[in-house]
Amino acid sequence: MRSPTVSAREKADITAICQTFIDTVLKPRFLPTIRPTQFNYLVDIQGKWHGHKYRFLQRYRSGFEDNRGKEFDAPFVRLDWIAPDRFNVQWHRHTGQWWPIHNNLPLKAALDAIIDNGILHPL
């Protein structure tokens, strides 16, 4: 079976919309300030394409003594492009598996679902 193909132009448009969503909705709500701790702490929220899937990522920095300052990304939600302006919304479980939450939504509805469903929020 062939994977769906999203055009470079559509990827750019989706990226711009998602970046605006990150900057105007997710960061102000879930990362108004960076609060260093002795554990891993959130320092950024960003998005990145992986094939035809757009992943929302949390960027953490370690406060542990043995690896203080090291950073890593942890995905929390993914939009799977299935057709022009159609997405499946998937949640990243603690087990590392992706779990389908919503199917066949337009982009605006998919972004609204991230806000409306607490399981899809960054930690």
Protein Blocks (a to p, Z undefined) as FASTA:
>chain_A
ZZddddfklmmmmmmmmmmmmmmmmmmmmmmbccddfbdcdfbdcdddehjaccdddddd
dfbfklgoiacdddfbdcddfbghiacdddddfkopacdfbghiafklmmmmmmmmmklp
cZZ
